[in-house]
Amino acid sequence: MAYGRIPETFIDDVLLRTDIVDLIDSRVKLKKAGKNYSACCPFHREKTPSFTVSREKQFYYCFGCGASGNAVSFVMEYDHKGFLDALRDLAGRVGLEVPDTRDPDAPPRESHQGLYDTLEAAAKYFEQQLRTHRDKQKAVGYFKKRGLTGEIAKHYRLGYAPAGWDNLLGALGKPDDARQALLATGLVIKREESNRVYDAMRDRVIFPIRDFRGRVIAFGGRVLTDEKPKYLNSPESPVFHKGQELYGLFEARQAPGKLERVIVVEGYMDVVALAQYGITYAVATLGTATSTTHIERLFRLVPEIVFCFDGDAAGLKAAWRALESALPALQDGKSASFLFLPADEDPDTLVRKEGKDRFVDRMRNEAEPLADFMIRHLSEGLRLESLEGRSRLAMLAKPLIATLPDGLYREMLLGRLAEVTRLETDMLRAAVLETAPLPAQRSSEPPRPAPAPEPETPRRPQARSPIQRQPRPIQQIQTVSLEARAVRLLLQDPKQAILTHAGELLEWGLDRDSLLVQLIELLQARPGISTPALLGVWQGTEQGEELGELAASEFLTPSEGVDREFKDVLRGLQLAAKEAQLQAATELEAIARLKLEVEQLKRSLVQKLE
């Protein structure tokens, strides 16, 4: 089922960039429940929470009324919007524009699944080298010298890129498509004049960079010698945009308890060292200044951001850039402050020297509120006892205050500035609004293009209205059949569909209308489709309800074991088919052949279990 003429790859892209937990939490307050999140269902009345949201699967499900789906279906049902309006809202949140559906020749968007697979394989390779390479002690010794344990190294998936020109290329880049993916992500470099291809990361400790869903999207590498540059970051790629991502944000969100505050530091080791000492809410920018996009993203998660910088001139300059980026994102109820560290210290060295309690005490008692930092910085060199000095301060502050969203915080800042300059608040407000620049003039991003003309809403399967849902008793998910197990595994990892095909399943006695058969056909017709997009195809149908119930059940199979279990399930389906054929067989030759095949399949399954 296609969503009109909007490219399905565009819908996939919107879903991949949307965090369903952030989306739903902005409307329905969620609580952490294990690795998922829960709340009372917004689609029917209940006293005990039965509504669960999975960040891993980007999916919601209510065990009470059966409401289920992805980010698009949630916006449709919760905000009472049509499909196209819901998609447009989500696309706008992630900086995309819905293509004009009246243009049938709009080019499809390329799937990036191959890049994610290559980056994950590279992360595993670097992790393995840290454990097994003959020179591993160089890297292990470096981490131990910085006070890191094996546990924290595993949590952040730290690794080692050995010395040598083509270690990673030799391990992963033999197939041509894998080599192209390595080139596209900047893991290997091609020298045009000699046509030589070589590894970008060599003799460095490796810091994988993960997006909000935990997918590896890039790497940072630090030298083990005095070689320059000290740090090397992956370049921009189709899946990695430095101005949008933050190192350590995924890990911070996995920490126990509710995330109340984020501290923004400058380096990978600062993030990891703070986590080693129990400060699990640190993040770092990736070789760029803190952007408004970064801050808006953080303020969707927490009410408080602490920027941590060195107290030298470079640190003050970086702090001021962060302040300029923070102002357009400062809404009522949000706060930003600035912690400047002692000379020659960074978070990594200071937390090791002073410990967690003293570092947290610095954040609470020594971090300077944004308003205080702004006025102090602008006042440097000015004689505020003079009329000219106070006038100059007001003129310097005007364009900054103008970038603040309208609200109580802006009014309070105007009031504070009025006290310092001895001007009337109304006069300041009028002066600020009179010269207020357009938002695009203050933004770190280019202005968005004008919206496309309103396209017609495409037809799609009729979903049930939320008011038609009736609560049903919460039921324990029972042991599922082989077919249901196969469907569950495909929801966990759609790539496993390459291990079989619909014709083979039909030969084993499955019906053409079987959900497994239809799922295999869809996955092979649309390789690279994500799990949330896959669930959206059947949204609002009986099969969609079945998929939703299966997707809501907890997967007990680790990600690295899905392919093995799926192969075993296929063998089980084949064995059931052969046993059915054996019972129906009447000719001695066929009976003997089928008995042999059944015994072989049974032995294969037993060996797998042993």
C-alpha positions in Angstrom: 0.0 0.0 0.0 1.6 3.3 -1.0 0.9 6.7 0.5 -0.4 8.4 -2.7 2.4 9.7 -4.8 4.7 10.8 -2.0 7.9 8.7 -2.4 7.8 6.0 0.2 11.5 6.6 0.8 10.6 10.2 1.9 8.2 8.8 4.5 10.9 6.4 5.7 13.4 9.3 6.0 11.0 11.3 8.1 10.4 8.3 10.4 14.1 7.6 10.7 14.8 11.2 11.8 11.9 11.3 14.3 12.3 10.1 17.8 8.8 8.8 18.7 9.6 9.1 22.5 10.3 12.8 22.1 7.2 13.3 20.0 4.8 11.5 22.3 6.4 12.9 25.5 5.7 16.4 24.2 1.9 15.5 24.3 1.6 12.7 26.8 4.0 12.6 29.8 5.9 9.4 29.6 7.7 7.5 32.4 10.7 5.2 31.9 9.7 1.5 32.3 12.7 -0.7 31.7 14.0 0.0 28.2 10.6 1.3 27.1 8.3 4.2 28.3 4.8 4.0 29.6 1.8 6.2 30.3 -2.0 6.0 30.6 -3.4 5.6 27.1 -4.4 8.9 25.4 -7.0 7.0 23.3 -9.2 5.5 26.1 -9.8 6.1 29.8 -7.8 4.0 32.2 -6.3 4.2 35.7 -3.4 1.8 35.2 -0.9 2.7 32.5 -1.0 0.2 29.6 0.3 2.4 26.8 3.9 1.6 26.0 6.4 3.4 23.7 9.6 1.8 22.3 12.5 3.9 21.3 14.3 0.9 19.8 11.3 0.0 17.6 10.0 3.6 17.2 6.5 2.3 17.9 3.7 2.7 20.4 1.1 0.1 21.6 -1.7 0.0 24.1 -2.4 -3.3 25.7 -5.8 -2.0 26.8 -7.4 -0.8 23.6 -5.0 -2.0 21.0 -4.0 1.5 19.7 -0.7 1.1 17.9 1.5 2.6 15.2 4.4 4.9 14.4 5.0 8.6 14.6 2.8 9.5 11.7 -0.2 7.5 12.9 0.2 9.0 16.4 0.0 12.6 15.1 -3.0 11.6 12.9 -5.0 10.2 15.8 -3.8 12.4 18.7 -4.0 15.7 16.8 -7.0 14.6 14.6 -5.1 15.3 11.4 -5.1 13.7 7.9 -2.1 11.7 6.8 -0.6 14.5 4.7 -0.9 17.1 7.4 0.6 14.8 10.0 3.5 14.0 7.7 4.1 17.7 7.0 4.2 18.4 10.8 6.8 15.7 11.3 8.8 16.7 8.3 9.0 20.2 9.5 10.3 19.1 12.9 13.3 17.4 11.3 14.0 20.1 8.7 12.4 18.4 5.7 9.8 19.6 3.2 7.1 17.2 1.9 7.7 16.9 -1.9 4.9 18.2 -4.2 2.7 15.1 -4.6 1.3 16.4 -7.8 4.7 15.8 -9.5 4.8 12.1 -10.4 8.4 12.4 -11.6 9.8 13.4 -8.3 13.1 11.5 -7.8 13.0 8.9 -5.0 15.3 9.4 -2.0 18.2 7.0 -1.7 18.1 4.5 1.1 21.1 4.8 3.5 20.8 1.4 5.2 23.9 0.2 3.5 25.9 3.1 5.1 24.5 2.3 8.5 25.4 -1.3 8.1 29.0 -0.4 7.1 29.4 2.0 10.0 28.2 -0.7 12.5 30.6 -3.2 11.0 33.4 -0.7 11.4 32.5 0.0 15.0 32.6 -3.8 15.7 36.0 -4.0 13.9 37.5 -1.2 16.1 36.1 -2.8 19.3 37.6 -6.1 18.3 41.0 -4.5 17.7 41.0 -3.0 21.2 40.6 -6.5 22.5 42.8 -8.6 20.2 45.3 -6.6 18.2 49.0 -7.2 19.0 49.4 -3.5 19.7 46.3 -3.2 21.8 48.2 -2.3 25.0 49.0 1.1 23.5 45.3 1.9 23.4 44.4 0.0 26.6 47.2 1.8 28.4 45.9 5.2 27.2 42.4 4.5 28.5 43.7 3.2 31.8 45.9 6.3 32.2 42.8 8.4 31.8 41.1 6.4 34.5 38.6 4.5 32.4 37.4 1.0 33.2 36.5 -1.8 30.7 32.9 -1.3 31.6 32.7 2.3 30.6 34.7 1.5 27.4 32.2 -1.1 26.5 29.3 1.3 27.3 30.6 3.9 24.9 31.9 1.2 22.4 35.4 2.6 22.5 37.9 1.0 20.0 41.3 1.1 18.4 42.4 1.7 14.8 45.8 0.0 14.4 48.7 1.6 12.6 48.8 0.8 8.9 47.3 2.1 5.7 44.5 -0.3 4.9 43.5 -2.5 7.9 39.9 -1.4 7.9 39.8 -1.4 4.1 41.1 -4.9 4.0 38.6 -6.1 6.6 35.5 -4.6 5.2 36.1 -3.2 1.8 36.5 -6.2 -0.4 33.0 -6.1 -2.0 32.7 -3.0 -4.2 29.5 -1.8 -2.5 31.2 -2.0 0.9 34.2 0.0 -0.4 31.9 2.7 -1.8 30.1 2.9 1.6 33.5 3.3 3.3 34.3 6.1 0.9 30.9 7.8 1.4 31.2 7.8 5.2 34.8 9.0 5.1 36.2 5.9 6.8 38.6 5.5 3.9 40.1 8.2 1.6 40.9 8.1 -2.1 43.9 10.1 -3.2 43.0 11.3 -6.7 46.5 11.8 -8.1 47.6 8.3 -7.3 44.1 6.6 -7.2 45.2 5.1 -3.9 42.6 4.3 -1.2 43.6 4.1 2.5 42.1 4.2 6.0 41.3 7.6 7.5 41.8 6.4 11.1 45.2 5.0 11.8 46.9 4.3 15.2 44.1 6.1 17.1 41.7 5.3 19.9 38.2 5.4 18.5 35.0 7.0 19.8 31.9 5.9 17.8 29.3 8.6 17.4 25.7 7.4 17.7 22.4 9.0 16.8 19.4 9.1 19.1 18.4 5.5 18.1 21.9 4.2 18.9 23.0 3.7 15.3 26.6 4.4 14.6 26.8 7.4 12.2 30.4 8.6 12.4 33.7 8.3 14.4 36.1 10.4 16.3 39.7 9.3 16.6 42.5 10.5 19.0 46.2 10.0 18.3 48.3 8.1 20.9 51.4 10.2 20.2 52.1 14.0 19.7 51.1 13.7 16.1 48.8 16.4 14.7 45.9 16.7 14.4 45.2 15.4 17.9 41.6 14.6 17.1 40.2 13.5 13.7 36.4 13.4 13.1 34.4 11.8 10.3 33.4 14.2 7.6 29.8 15.1 6.8 28.0 12.3 5.1 24.4 11.4 4.1 23.8 10.0 7.6 26.0 12.4 9.6 25.5 16.2 10.0 27.8 17.8 12.6 25.5 20.7 13.3 22.7 18.4 14.4 24.4 15.6 16.4 25.9 15.5 19.8 28.4 12.9 21.1 27.1 11.1 24.2 23.4 12.1 23.8 22.3 8.5 23.1 24.3 7.2 26.1 22.9 10.0 28.4 19.4 9.0 27.5 20.1 5.4 28.4 21.2 6.2 31.9 18.9 5.2 34.8 16.5 7.8 36.1 14.9 10.8 34.4 17.2 13.1 32.5 16.9 16.5 34.2 20.0 18.4 33.0 22.6 18.2 30.3 26.1 19.5 30.5 27.8 20.5 27.2 31.5 20.0 27.1 34.1 20.2 24.4 35.7 16.7 23.9 34.9 13.0 23.7 37.2 12.2 26.7 35.4 14.8 28.8 32.1 13.0 28.1 33.4 9.6 28.9 35.5 10.6 31.9 32.5 12.4 33.5 30.4 9.3 32.9 33.1 7.2 34.6 32.6 9.3 37.7 28.8 9.0 37.6 28.0 12.2 35.7 26.1 10.5 32.9 24.5 13.5 31.3 27.4 15.1 29.5 27.4 15.6 25.7 29.9 17.2 23.3 29.7 19.0 20.0 31.5 17.4 17.1 34.2 19.8 15.9 31.7 22.7 15.5 30.3 25.5 17.6 27.2 24.8 19.6 24.3 25.5 17.2 20.7 26.6 17.8 19.7 23.2 16.4 21.7 21.5 19.1 20.1 23.6 21.8 16.6 23.2 20.6 17.1 19.4 20.5 18.4 19.4 24.1 15.6 21.7 25.4 13.1 19.1 24.0 14.7 16.7 26.5 15.6 18.7 29.5 14.8 22.1 31.1 18.4 22.9 32.0 21.6 23.1 30.0 25.0 23.9 31.5 27.8 24.9 29.1 31.2 24.0 30.4 34.2 25.8 29.0 37.9 26.6 29.8 38.3 30.0 31.5 40.8 31.2 28.9 40.1 33.5 25.9 39.2 30.6 23.6 36.8 29.3 26.2 35.1 32.6 26.6 34.8 33.0 22.8 33.2 29.5 22.5 30.8 30.4 25.4 29.7 33.6 23.7 28.9 31.7 20.5 26.9 29.2 22.6 25.0 32.1 24.2 24.1 33.6 20.8 22.9 30.2 19.7 20.9 29.6 22.9 18.9 32.9 22.9 16.5 31.9 20.0 15.8 28.6 21.8 15.2 30.0 25.3 11.6 29.5 26.1 9.8 30.0 29.4 10.7 27.3 31.9 14.1 26.6 30.2 17.5 27.8 31.6 21.1 27.9 30.4 24.2 28.7 32.4 27.9 28.8 31.9 30.6 27.0 34.0 34.1 28.3 33.5 36.8 26.0 34.7 40.1 26.9 36.5 43.2 27.6 34.3 44.7 24.5 32.6 41.8 22.3 33.6 39.1 20.6 31.5 36.3 18.4 32.7 38.3 15.2 32.2 41.2 16.3 34.5 39.1 18.2 37.0 36.7 15.4 37.8 39.6 13.0 38.2 41.3 15.5 40.5 38.3 16.6 42.6 35.7 13.8 42.2 32.0 13.8 41.3 30.6 15.7 44.3 32.9 18.7 43.9 32.3 18.9 40.2 28.5 18.8 40.7 28.8 21.4 43.4 30.6 23.7 40.9 27.8 23.2 38.4 25.1 24.1 41.0 26.9 27.0 42.7 29.5 28.4 40.3 27.7 28.2 36.9 26.8 31.7 35.8 23.2 32.2 34.5 22.9 33.2 30.9 21.5 36.7 31.7 24.4 37.4 34.1 27.0 36.2 31.7 25.5 38.3 28.8 25.4 41.5 30.8 28.8 41.0 32.3 30.4 40.2 29.0 28.7 43.2 27.2 29.7 45.5 30.1 33.4 44.8 29.9 35.3 48.0 29.2 32.2 50.1 29.7 31.8 52.7 32.5 28.3 51.9 33.7 28.3 54.8 36.1 28.2 57.1 33.0 25.2 57.8 30.8 27.3 56.9 27.7 28.3 53.5 29.2 24.8 52.5 30.0 23.5 53.7 26.6 26.2 51.6 24.9 25.2 48.5 26.9 21.6 48.9 25.9 22.6 49.3 22.3 24.8 46.1 22.4 22.0 44.1 24.2 19.2 45.1 21.9 19.9 42.8 18.9 20.6 39.9 21.3 17.3 40.3 23.2 15.5 40.7 19.9 16.3 37.0 19.1 14.5 35.7 22.2 11.1 34.2 21.8 8.3 36.4 23.1 7.4 35.4 26.6 8.2 35.8 30.3 11.9 35.2 30.0 12.3 38.0 27.5 10.3 40.3 29.8 12.4 39.4 32.8 15.6 40.0 30.9 14.4 43.3 29.7 13.6 44.2 33.3 17.1 43.1 34.4 18.7 45.2 31.7 16.5 48.2 32.6 17.8 48.0 36.2 21.4 48.1 35.0 20.9 50.8 32.4 18.4 52.8 34.5 16.0 52.9 31.6 12.3 52.3 31.7 11.4 48.7 30.7 8.7 49.9 28.2 11.3 52.1 26.5 13.7 49.2 26.2 11.0 46.9 24.9 10.0 49.4 22.2 13.6 49.9 21.1 14.1 46.1 20.9 11.0 45.4 19.0 11.6 48.3 16.7 15.0 46.8 15.5 14.2 43.1 15.9 15.9 41.2 13.0 14.1 38.4 11.2 14.7 35.0 12.8 16.6 33.9 9.7 19.2 36.6 10.4 20.0 35.1 13.7 19.7 31.5 12.8 22.8 29.2 12.3 20.9 27.5 9.5 19.8 28.9 6.1 16.2 30.0 5.8 13.7 27.4 4.8 12.1 27.7 1.4 8.5 28.7 1.1 6.0 25.9 1.6 4.8 24.0 -1.5 1.2 24.5 -2.7 -1.3 22.5 -0.7 -1.5 19.1 -2.4 -4.6 16.9 -2.3 -4.7 14.4 0.6 -3.9 11.0 -0.8 -6.2 8.1 0.0 -5.0 5.5 2.4 -6.4 2.5 4.4 -9.3 3.6 6.7 -8.0 3.6 10.3 -10.2 3.2 13.3 -11.1 6.5 15.0 -9.7 6.7 18.6 -13.2 7.2 20.0 -14.3 3.9 18.5 -11.8 1.9 20.5 -13.1 0.0 23.4 -10.7 -1.1 26.2 -10.0 -4.8 26.4 -8.4 -6.8 29.2 -4.6 -6.7 29.3 -3.5 -10.2 28.2 -0.1 -11.8 28.6 1.6 -12.5 25.2 1.5 -16.3 24.9 4.1 -18.6 23.3 3.9 -17.8 19.6 3.8 -20.1 16.7 6.8 -20.5 14.3 5.2 -18.2 11.9 4.6 -15.5 14.5 8.2 -15.9 15.7 9.4 -15.3 12.2 7.3 -12.1 11.9 8.6 -10.9 15.3 12.2 -11.4 14.1 11.5 -9.6 10.9 10.1 -6.6 12.8 13.3 -6.6 14.9 15.6 -6.9 11.8 13.8 -6.5 8.4 17.1 -7.4 6.5 16.6 -11.1 7.4 14.0 -11.3 4.6 16.8 -12.1 2.2 17.1 -15.6 3.8 13.9 -16.9 2.2 11.2 -15.9 -0.4 7.5 -16.1 -0.7 7.6 -19.1 -3.1 9.5 -21.2 -0.7 7.1 -20.4 2.1 4.2 -21.4 -0.1 5.9 -24.7 -0.9 6.0 -25.3 2.8 2.2 -25.0 3.1 1.8 -21.4 4.2 -1.3 -19.6 2.7 -0.9 -16.8 0.2 -2.8 -14.6 2.7 -0.4 -15.5 5.5 1.0 -12.4 7.2 4.5 -13.9 7.0 4.2 -14.4 3.2 3.0 -10.9 2.7 5.7 -9.4 4.9 8.4 -11.3 3.0 7.0 -10.0 -0.3 6.9 -6.4 1.0 10.5 -6.5 2.4 11.9 -8.0 -0.8 10.0 -5.4 -2.9 11.3 -2.6 -0.7 14.7 -3.5 0.7 15.9 -1.1 3.4 12.4 -0.2 4.7 12.5 0.6 8.4 10.5 -1.1 11.1 8.3 2.0 11.8 7.6 2.5 8.1 6.8 -1.2 7.7 4.3 -1.1 10.5 2.7 2.0 8.9 1.9 0.0 5.7 -0.7 -2.1 7.6 -1.8 0.7 9.9 -5.6 0.6 10.6 -6.1 -3.0 9.3 -6.7 -6.3 11.0 -3.2 -7.4 10.0 -1.9 -4.2 11.4 -3.4 -5.1 14.8 -1.7 -8.5 14.6 1.6 -6.9 13.7 1.2 -4.3 16.5 0.6 -7.0 19.1 3.7 -8.9 18.0 5.8 -5.7 17.8 4.8 -4.7 21.3 6.0 -8.0 22.8 9.6 -7.9 24.2 12.3 -9.4 22.0 14.5 -11.8 23.9 16.9 -12.3 21.0 20.0 -10.0 21.0 20.5 -8.1 17.8 23.6 -10.2 16.9 21.6 -13.4 17.2 18.6 -12.6 15.0 19.9 -14.2 11.9 20.7 -17.5 13.7 17.2 -17.6 15.3 15.5 -16.7 12.0 17.3 -19.5 10.2 16.2 -21.9 12.9 12.6 -20.8 12.6 12.8 -21.3 8.8 14.1 -24.8 9.4 11.2 -25.4 11.8 8.7 -24.3 9.2 10.4 -26.6 6.7 10.4 -29.5 9.1 6.6 -29.0 9.9 5.9 -29.0 6.1 8.0 -32.2 5.6 6.3 -34.0 8.5 2.9 -33.0 7.0 4.0 -34.4 3.6 5.2 -37.6 5.3 1.9 -38.2 7.0 0.1 -37.8 3.7 2.5 -39.9 1.6 1.4 -43.3 0.4 4.3 -44.5 -1.8 7.1 -46.3 -0.1 9.8 -44.4 -2.1 8.3 -41.0 -1.1 7.9 -42.1 2.5 11.6 -43.2 2.7 12.8 -39.9 1.1 10.7 -37.8 3.4 11.8 -39.7 6.5 15.4 -39.1 5.6 14.8 -35.3 5.1 12.8 -35.1 8.3 15.7 -36.8 10.3 18.3 -34.5 8.7 16.3 -31.4 9.6 15.8 -32.6 13.2 19.5 -33.3 13.6 20.3 -29.8 12.3 17.9 -28.2 14.8 19.3 -30.3 17.7 22.9 -29.4 16.8 21.9 -25.7 16.9 20.4 -26.2 20.3 23.5 -28.0 21.6 
